[in-house]
Amino acid sequence: MTDEKIARINELYHKSQTPEGLTAEEKEEQQALRKQYVEDFKRNLRGTLENVDIKEKDGSITHVKDIPNKKKKC
């Protein structure tokens, strides 16, 4: 995400806190920008974690990307 888009997210947030608030179009823009920001953050985090190695107590190395993905059941 570019610095301009992050600045726009902040600008829209600050405008939403004013008495005039956001227009319907600005609210939609804000939602879209926030969604993109979260998706970019998750993608960057996954990329970082895929390059992490864990040194076990026995000295072996486990690559995080090789650990099975276990999802919690609710």
N, C-alpha and C positions, 0 to 999 in steps of 0.2 A: 504494500500500500504506500502510495506516495505521501510526502510531507504535506502536499496541498490538500489531499483528501482528509488527512488527520486534522489539519487546521480547519477544514470545513466542518468536520464532526464537532470540533470544539466550538466553532462559531455558532452552529445550530443549537448546541446545548445551551450556550450562554443566552442566545436569543429566546430559547424556550423558557428561561427563568425570568424574563422580563414580563411586565404586565401585558404587552401586546401578544406575546407568544408566537407560535409558528403557524403558518398557513397550512392547509391540507397538503399542498405540494411539498412544502418543506418537511413536513412530518414523514411523508413517503420517502423523500430523499434521505432523511436522517436514518430511517429504518434500513434502507438499502445499504447505506454506507456502514452502519454498525454491523450488519450481517456480513458484508464483505470483510470488515476488519476482523471479526471473529474467525471467519473461514481462513483468512491469511495467517492469523495467529496460530490456529490449530495446525495448518500445513507446515509452518516454520517449526513448531514444537515437535511434530512428528519427524521432520528432517533432522533435527538436532538429536532426538532420542535414538534414531536409527544409527547414529555414529557413536553411541555411548557403549562402553564395555564395562562389565562389572567383574571385579576380581573377587572370586569366592574365597572362603577361609582356607580351602585346601590348595589355593594357589592357581586354580584353573581360571580361565577367562570365559565369561559368558557374554555374547553379544546380545544387546537388548532386542534387536530385531528378530533374533532367533527364539525368543521366549514366546510360548503360545499365548495368544490373546484370550484371556478368560473374562467373559462378561458376567457381571453380577446378575443373579436372577432375583427379581423383586416379587 
